[in-house]
Amino acid sequence: MNELRILGIVQGHYGERMLECWRKYGPSHWKVEGLKIKGPLPFELEDVSPYIPQEIPESDLIISLGEEPGVLELLPEIVKRAKGKAVIVPVDNRGWVPPGLFKQVEKMLKKMGISAISPVPFCSLKESDSDNPYIKEFARHFGLPEVRLQVDRERIKGGEVIRSAPCGSTFFVIENLKRERVQDAEERAGLLHHNYPCLATMTVDWQFQDTLMHRAGFFTKEAIKKALEGLVKDKEV
């Protein structure tokens, strides 16, 4: 892929931090732009045009980072004007992305020939979640955390981020795990994740019976655990 043009729909700090992370850590062939939506939006939108900026850059992948349900209602028209080819609607807060409303929007996008997925939370995203090349390209770099670690004398010497959580917390965790004892690394990673801080909600989720923030922390700890297990297997070989 020569270039990936990403358009992030943002309303505030949550979305702006995401865009900043992708610009900083994403590949050089990515072009990341933001589309600011002013709120609050009306409860029911009969005409979406007054709430959508007139100038919308042509984009391949649209990522909805709105902080209220009304942004979802704007999404099909934004995708149409941007000539988008794929959509990601992450769920870090159920209040922003009600499941029923997403299903309605997903059907509308499907009629337009647009692939759309909705990872819960954002850092659960995997390449295998979609066959769409634009979504797969993004998920190769941001989504479910994956890391490599270097160990010296039972302490973490350094590491490499293969795939970061979309908020960038994985880079923070790896940097601050240096000199940590191997036996404490997994638990320490969980604490570092919460210190970043996580952008997911602390409300208990009906689907997982846990908070999305705790799920995000679990994914970070699992990434460290798998990296350490990989080192043990390499030694055995």
PLY file of the C-alpha trace (Angstrom):
ply
format ascii 1.0
element vertex 237
property float x
property float y
property float z
element edge 236
property int vertex1
property int vertex2
end_header
0.00 0.00 0.00
1.61 3.24 -1.18
-0.37 5.56 1.09
-3.06 5.21 3.72
-5.22 8.29 4.17
-6.84 8.18 7.60
-9.57 10.57 8.68
-10.31 10.65 12.39
-13.64 12.18 13.41
-12.96 13.95 16.71
-14.81 16.04 19.26
-12.31 16.46 22.06
-9.32 15.19 24.02
-10.09 11.49 23.48
-9.90 11.68 19.68
-7.13 14.25 19.54
-4.83 12.02 21.62
-5.46 9.13 19.24
-4.57 11.19 16.17
-1.43 12.49 17.86
-0.35 8.91 18.58
-0.91 7.70 14.99
1.02 10.64 13.58
3.90 10.01 15.96
4.16 6.22 15.77
2.42 5.30 12.51
4.29 4.48 9.27
5.64 7.32 7.15
3.25 6.49 4.30
0.22 7.27 6.48
-1.52 10.61 6.17
-3.57 11.26 9.30
-6.11 14.09 9.35
-8.81 15.12 11.78
-12.39 16.25 11.22
-13.73 18.26 14.16
-17.43 17.90 14.98
-18.91 20.49 17.31
-21.35 19.34 19.96
-23.60 18.78 21.64
-25.66 17.41 18.77
-29.48 17.26 18.80
-31.12 14.05 20.04
-32.64 13.45 16.60
-31.01 14.63 13.38
-33.41 15.09 10.47
-30.80 16.89 8.38
-27.13 16.13 9.10
-25.67 18.73 6.71
-25.57 21.69 9.15
-23.40 19.68 11.56
-20.81 18.47 9.07
-17.83 20.67 8.08
-17.99 21.73 4.44
-14.43 20.70 3.65
-13.81 17.00 4.13
-10.53 15.54 2.85
-10.70 12.50 0.58
-9.77 9.53 2.73
-9.40 5.75 2.61
-10.13 4.84 6.22
-12.58 6.76 8.42
-12.26 6.25 12.19
-15.10 7.62 14.29
-13.81 9.00 17.60
-16.94 10.97 18.50
-17.97 11.41 22.10
-21.75 11.31 21.68
-24.14 9.05 19.71
-25.07 11.79 17.24
-21.67 11.47 15.57
-22.69 7.99 14.39
-25.67 9.50 12.60
-23.34 11.83 10.71
-21.01 9.00 9.72
-22.60 7.74 6.46
-22.68 11.25 4.98
-19.11 11.95 6.09
-17.94 8.68 4.53
-19.78 9.53 1.32
-18.22 12.99 1.05
-14.75 11.67 1.96
-15.09 8.87 -0.61
-14.11 6.51 2.19
-13.49 2.82 1.62
-13.60 1.46 5.17
-14.76 2.48 8.65
-13.72 1.69 12.21
-16.04 2.68 15.05
-14.16 1.81 18.25
-16.09 1.41 21.49
-14.20 2.74 24.50
-17.44 4.08 25.96
-20.84 2.43 25.28
-22.57 5.75 25.85
-20.91 7.12 22.72
-21.63 4.08 20.52
-24.96 2.39 21.40
-24.97 -1.12 19.83
-28.39 -0.71 18.20
-27.43 2.58 16.57
-24.17 1.12 15.28
-26.08 -1.77 13.69
-28.30 0.70 11.84
-25.31 2.70 10.61
-23.45 -0.50 9.69
-26.37 -1.54 7.44
-26.37 1.87 5.75
-22.62 1.64 5.13
-22.96 -1.90 3.80
-25.47 -0.67 1.20
-22.83 1.88 0.18
-20.31 -0.96 -0.23
-18.32 0.13 2.84
-16.80 -2.30 5.35
-17.30 -1.29 8.99
-16.17 -2.87 12.25
-16.58 -1.88 15.90
-13.91 -3.27 18.26
-14.76 -3.25 22.00
-12.53 -1.71 23.32
-10.37 -0.20 20.57
-7.27 -2.10 21.72
-8.97 -5.45 20.99
-8.64 -4.78 17.24
-6.88 -7.54 15.25
-5.94 -7.89 11.57
-8.19 -10.95 11.35
-11.25 -8.86 12.31
-11.69 -7.71 8.71
-10.78 -8.66 5.16
-10.67 -5.01 4.15
-7.08 -4.02 3.24
-7.36 -0.55 4.81
-8.60 -1.88 8.14
-5.97 -4.64 8.07
-3.23 -2.09 7.39
-4.27 -0.01 10.40
-4.65 -3.10 12.63
-1.14 -4.22 11.69
0.22 -1.27 13.65
-2.49 -0.36 16.18
-4.90 -2.59 18.07
-4.28 -5.60 20.30
-0.84 -4.93 21.86
2.09 -7.11 20.85
5.68 -6.61 21.99
9.13 -8.16 22.06
11.27 -7.97 25.19
14.99 -8.19 25.88
16.11 -9.61 29.22
19.48 -9.46 30.95
20.11 -11.13 34.33
16.42 -11.50 35.10
15.65 -7.85 34.41
13.97 -6.19 31.44
16.73 -4.65 29.35
14.50 -3.17 26.65
11.78 -3.97 24.20
10.12 -3.35 20.87
6.50 -2.50 20.16
5.20 -4.63 17.29
1.65 -3.35 17.61
0.55 -0.66 20.04
-2.78 0.02 21.64
-4.32 2.84 19.53
-3.82 5.34 22.35
-0.04 4.75 22.40
0.07 3.34 25.92
2.12 0.32 24.80
5.11 2.53 23.99
4.84 4.11 27.45
4.68 0.70 29.13
7.70 -0.71 27.28
9.83 2.37 28.00
9.02 2.26 31.71
9.52 -1.49 32.12
13.27 -1.12 31.67
15.24 -2.47 34.64
12.08 -4.09 36.06
12.49 -7.62 37.41
11.11 -10.24 35.02
8.94 -11.78 37.74
7.27 -8.42 38.37
7.00 -7.25 34.75
3.45 -8.43 34.03
1.92 -6.83 37.12
3.99 -3.68 36.65
2.75 -3.41 33.05
-0.83 -3.36 34.32
-0.04 -0.48 36.68
1.80 1.45 33.98
-1.16 1.01 31.65
-3.44 2.72 34.17
-0.89 5.49 34.71
-0.86 6.46 31.02
-3.95 6.85 31.43
-6.31 4.53 29.58
-9.04 6.23 27.55
-11.61 3.46 28.02
-14.48 3.83 30.47
-14.55 2.52 34.04
-18.25 1.65 33.77
-18.95 -2.11 34.10
-19.81 -3.37 30.61
-22.91 -5.53 30.10
-21.18 -7.81 27.59
-18.02 -8.61 29.58
-19.17 -8.01 33.16
-16.02 -5.96 33.60
-14.94 -2.43 32.80
-13.47 -1.72 29.37
-10.51 -0.10 31.12
-9.77 -3.35 32.95
-10.04 -5.26 29.67
-7.56 -2.87 28.10
-5.19 -3.39 31.03
-5.55 -7.15 30.65
-4.54 -6.94 26.97
-1.38 -5.05 27.95
-0.48 -7.58 30.64
-1.10 -10.44 28.22
1.25 -8.85 25.68
4.03 -8.80 28.28
3.24 -12.34 29.41
3.39 -13.70 25.84
6.65 -11.86 25.14
8.26 -13.40 28.23
6.93 -16.85 27.35
8.45 -16.39 23.89
11.85 -15.74 25.44
11.60 -18.95 27.49
10.72 -20.97 24.37
13.66 -19.45 22.49
16.00 -20.54 25.30
14.61 -24.08 25.20
15.24 -24.28 21.46
0 1
1 2
2 3
3 4
4 5
5 6
6 7
7 8
8 9
9 10
10 11
11 12
12 13
13 14
14 15
15 16
16 17
17 18
18 19
19 20
20 21
21 22
22 23
23 24
24 25
25 26
26 27
27 28
28 29
29 30
30 31
31 32
32 33
33 34
34 35
35 36
36 37
37 38
38 39
39 40
40 41
41 42
42 43
43 44
44 45
45 46
46 47
47 48
48 49
49 50
50 51
51 52
52 53
53 54
54 55
55 56
56 57
57 58
58 59
59 60
60 61
61 62
62 63
63 64
64 65
65 66
66 67
67 68
68 69
69 70
70 71
71 72
72 73
73 74
74 75
75 76
76 77
77 78
78 79
79 80
80 81
81 82
82 83
83 84
84 85
85 86
86 87
87 88
88 89
89 90
90 91
91 92
92 93
93 94
94 95
95 96
96 97
97 98
98 99
99 100
100 101
101 102
102 103
103 104
104 105
105 106
106 107
107 108
108 109
109 110
110 111
111 112
112 113
113 114
114 115
115 116
116 117
117 118
118 119
119 120
120 121
121 122
122 123
123 124
124 125
125 126
126 127
127 128
128 129
129 130
130 131
131 132
132 133
133 134
134 135
135 136
136 137
137 138
138 139
139 140
140 141
141 142
142 143
143 144
144 145
145 146
146 147
147 148
148 149
149 150
150 151
151 152
152 153
153 154
154 155
155 156
156 157
157 158
158 159
159 160
160 161
161 162
162 163
163 164
164 165
165 166
166 167
167 168
168 169
169 170
170 171
171 172
172 173
173 174
174 175
175 176
176 177
177 178
178 179
179 180
180 181
181 182
182 183
183 184
184 185
185 186
186 187
187 188
188 189
189 190
190 191
191 192
192 193
193 194
194 195
195 196
196 197
197 198
198 199
199 200
200 201
201 202
202 203
203 204
204 205
205 206
206 207
207 208
208 209
209 210
210 211
211 212
212 213
213 214
214 215
215 216
216 217
217 218
218 219
219 220
220 221
221 222
222 223
223 224
224 225
225 226
226 227
227 228
228 229
229 230
230 231
231 232
232 233
233 234
234 235
235 236
